[in-house]
Amino acid sequence: MKIKKFILLIGDILILYASLVIALTIRYRAFDFNIFEKHLLPFSIIYIIWLIIFYIHNLYELDIAKNNVEFSSALIRALIISGLISVIFFYLVPNFAFGAITPKTNLFLNVLVFIVLFYTWRHLFNFLAGSIKLRMNTAIVGYNLQAIELAKEIIKNPQLGYRLKLIIKNHEEIDKTDFPEIKITEGIKNLKELLEQEKIAVVVVAPEIYHSPDLIQNLFECIRYKIDFVNLSEFYEKVAQRIPLTAINQVWFLENISQREKNLYEISKRIFDFFFAFLFLILSLPFWTIIALIIKFESPGPIFYKQTRVGQGGRPFNLFKFRSMIIDAEKDGPKMAQKNDPRITKFGKFLRKARLDELPQLWDIIKGKMSFVGPRAERPEFHQELKSKIPFYQERYLIKPGLSGWAQIKHGYTSSIEGNFEKLQYDLFYVKNRSFVLDLGIILKTINIVLRGGGR
């Protein structure tokens, strides 16, 4: 999947510069390298901004690489924002800054050519990514809850490059109505012939199969057929970008969660958090007065709201936010915020959607209680309930909580046990794979959510 994302990026870059060449050729009736060279720097600056905007709008995520409404709407939003930023850039930057060229004259033509080429390229990529001929035939050996979820993910997302052809069960019961088009067989009879007949390239093995020596021996004998054998939990993580809770145990944490190898990353992240939290705190201070006055004008009560939250290592800390609810909102006890929650004030809805209610948490980041990126800091009352009902819930606190996180952008807000079960899978994925690249991606995607009014 990383190769496909890399192909997308390289393709976009080639389309960007091809559109510039075509636009200049049309404008000047012939291609002139000297003219192209003069336009190269200013348009390269713009193209970098465009690529960032494309990333923010998830145009490099394979789960929306489909020729459907979701992809088209994301593409249109990204192109509109990119065009507006380009116009602002070229009208603000004086002509002499780029060798007295007039890029404003060529920008409109460049944008038109790019839209045609880009739209055609992306639709072609999406079509080819989901093409049956280019997908690897895949089999799942073993049948459990995670195998069911994985099967549904593969079927729902053909652009990931896999085609589920076969499920081999090991005495488990299977509701065949869930997968009417998938061949389902039991046991190990004629296993080699079956894999060869279906032209299987990838075999996903559930952990229960390791307790069946006969089946393992038969799979071992199939290695010579150049078949890739992968563990269910690893393949599920790769496809769904979350950790399958029902397929892991304590050993998984010992093998995959190493704190020592992340020491340099953690130190660098702490420096990053402190510097930018302090910078944003100073820059945002003028808005604090305006927010405070509106809060006081709209409803009686304090400006700030203090809550106890669970932090790194399960240690509680006090978190401060701008008050977005009416006074005595929890007079009947702690309660998770709901959709269209009547306790939230009118201005509070705006604060939440714009994430401005979280500005005071910059101080928590400066103090080292939180980070910009990490799992959501839960309230102790809800933490105890979720901990008792969801396995390994406590392990999300191996790292500092964050203003935003992988679970927040992939799943969003939830108040149900089922929703928190799924969010924990994303949290554990982040704990295992956290890096500056992943952090930057989360921050950029959070900006997209805020701009679209997706806060809550």
Residue pairs with C-beta under 8 A, 6 or more apart in sequence:
1 62
1 160
1 161
1 238
1 239
4 62
4 65
4 129
4 161
5 60
5 62
7 125
8 59
8 60
8 65
8 125
9 51
9 60
11 121
11 125
12 51
12 54
12 118
12 121
13 47
13 51
15 114
15 117
15 118
15 121
16 47
16 50
16 51
16 114
17 47
18 117
19 110
19 113
19 114
19 117
19 118
20 36
20 39
20 43
20 110
21 31
21 36
22 113
22 117
23 106
23 109
23 110
23 112
23 113
24 31
24 32
24 35
24 36
24 39
24 106
25 31
26 109
26 113
27 105
27 106
27 109
28 35
38 98
38 99
38 101
39 98
39 101
39 103
39 106
41 98
42 90
42 93
42 98
42 101
42 103
43 103
43 110
45 89
46 85
46 86
46 89
46 90
49 82
49 85
49 86
49 89
50 82
50 86
52 444
53 78
53 81
53 82
53 85
54 60
54 78
54 82
55 441
55 444
56 78
56 444
56 445
56 447
56 448
57 74
57 75
57 77
57 78
57 81
57 448
58 64
58 74
58 445
58 448
59 74
59 75
59 78
59 122
62 129
62 157
62 159
62 160
63 157
63 159
63 160
64 70
64 71
64 74
65 71
65 125
65 126
65 129
65 130
65 159
66 126
66 130
66 159
67 123
67 126
67 127
71 122
71 126
75 119
75 122
79 115
79 118
83 111
86 107
86 111
87 104
87 107
90 103
90 104
90 107
91 104
95 101
95 102
126 159
128 134
129 158
129 159
129 160
129 161
130 158
130 159
132 158
132 163
134 161
135 158
135 161
135 162
135 163
136 161
136 162
136 163
136 201
136 202
137 163
137 165
137 166
137 198
137 199
137 200
137 201
137 202
138 154
138 162
138 163
138 164
138 165
138 166
138 200
138 201
138 202
138 203
138 204
139 164
139 165
139 166
139 167
139 168
139 195
139 198
139 200
139 202
139 203
139 204
140 147
140 150
140 151
140 164
140 166
140 167
140 168
140 203
140 204
140 206
140 232
141 168
141 170
141 203
141 204
141 205
141 206
141 209
141 215
141 219
142 168
142 169
142 170
142 172
142 205
142 206
142 207
142 208
142 209
142 232
143 167
143 169
143 170
143 172
143 174
143 206
144 172
144 206
144 208
144 246
144 247
145 246
146 206
146 232
146 233
146 236
146 244
146 246
146 247
147 167
147 204
147 206
147 232
148 178
149 236
149 240
149 244
150 204
150 232
150 235
150 236
150 239
150 240
150 244
151 164
151 167
151 178
151 179
151 182
152 178
153 160
153 236
153 239
153 240
154 160
154 162
154 163
154 164
154 239
155 164
155 179
155 182
157 239
160 239
162 202
162 239
164 179
164 182
165 182
165 183
165 198
165 199
165 200
166 182
166 183
166 184
166 185
166 194
166 195
166 198
166 200
167 174
167 179
167 182
167 183
167 184
167 185
168 184
168 185
168 186
168 187
168 191
168 194
169 184
169 185
169 186
170 186
170 187
170 208
170 209
170 212
170 215
171 186
171 187
174 184
176 184
183 198
185 194
187 215
188 214
188 215
188 218
191 215
191 218
191 219
191 222
192 218
192 221
192 222
192 225
195 203
195 222
195 225
195 227
196 225
200 227
201 226
201 227
201 228
202 227
202 228
202 230
202 235
203 219
203 222
203 227
203 228
203 229
203 230
204 230
204 231
204 232
204 235
205 219
205 229
205 230
205 231
205 232
206 232
206 247
207 231
207 232
207 233
207 247
209 215
209 216
209 219
210 216
219 229
223 229
232 244
232 247
233 243
233 244
233 247
233 248
233 252
236 242
236 243
236 244
236 247
237 243
237 244
237 429
240 425
241 410
241 426
241 429
242 410
242 422
242 425
242 426
242 428
242 429
243 425
243 428
243 429
243 432
244 425
245 390
245 391
245 392
245 421
245 424
245 425
245 428
248 392
253 392
253 395
256 432
257 395
257 398
257 431
257 432
259 398
262 434
265 434
265 435
265 436
268 436
269 371
269 436
269 439
270 368
270 371
272 372
273 365
273 368
273 371
273 372
274 365
274 366
274 368
276 372
277 362
277 363
277 365
277 366
277 372
278 362
278 366
280 362
281 362
281 363
281 366
284 359
284 362
287 356
287 359
288 359
291 322
291 351
291 356
291 359
292 303
292 322
294 347
295 303
295 322
295 323
295 345
295 347
296 303
298 345
298 346
298 347
299 326
299 327
299 345
300 327
301 323
301 326
301 327
302 323
303 322
303 323
304 320
304 321
304 322
304 323
304 360
305 320
305 321
305 322
305 323
305 324
305 325
306 318
306 319
306 320
307 318
307 319
307 321
307 379
308 316
308 317
308 318
308 319
308 379
308 380
309 316
309 317
309 318
309 319
309 377
309 378
309 379
309 380
309 401
310 316
310 377
310 378
310 379
310 380
310 383
310 397
310 401
311 317
311 369
311 370
311 377
311 397
311 400
311 401
312 397
312 398
312 399
312 400
312 401
313 397
313 398
314 394
314 397
316 380
317 364
317 369
317 377
319 361
319 364
319 369
319 370
319 377
320 360
320 361
320 363
320 364
321 357
321 358
321 360
321 361
322 351
322 356
322 357
322 359
322 360
323 348
323 357
324 344
324 345
324 347
324 348
324 349
324 351
324 352
324 357
325 341
325 343
325 344
325 345
325 348
326 343
326 344
326 345
329 343
334 379
334 381
334 382
336 382
336 415
337 343
337 344
337 413
337 415
337 456
338 415
339 456
344 352
348 357
350 356
351 357
352 455
352 456
353 450
353 453
353 454
353 455
353 456
354 450
354 453
354 455
355 403
355 450
355 455
358 403
361 370
361 403
364 370
365 371
365 372
365 403
368 400
369 400
370 377
370 400
370 401
370 402
370 403
371 399
371 400
371 401
371 402
371 403
372 402
372 403
372 404
372 439
372 443
373 402
373 403
373 404
373 405
373 430
373 434
373 439
373 442
373 443
374 399
374 400
374 401
374 402
374 405
374 430
375 396
375 397
375 399
375 401
375 402
375 405
375 407
375 427
375 430
375 431
376 401
376 402
376 405
376 407
376 408
376 423
377 401
378 386
383 393
386 393
386 417
386 420
387 393
387 394
389 417
390 417
390 420
390 421
390 424
392 424
392 428
393 420
393 424
395 428
395 431
396 424
396 427
396 428
396 431
398 431
399 431
399 434
403 446
404 442
404 443
404 446
405 426
405 427
405 430
405 442
406 426
406 427
406 429
406 430
406 438
406 442
407 423
407 424
407 426
407 427
407 430
408 446
409 442
409 445
409 446
409 449
410 426
411 419
411 422
411 423
411 426
412 454
412 456
413 456
414 420
414 422
414 423
430 438
449 455
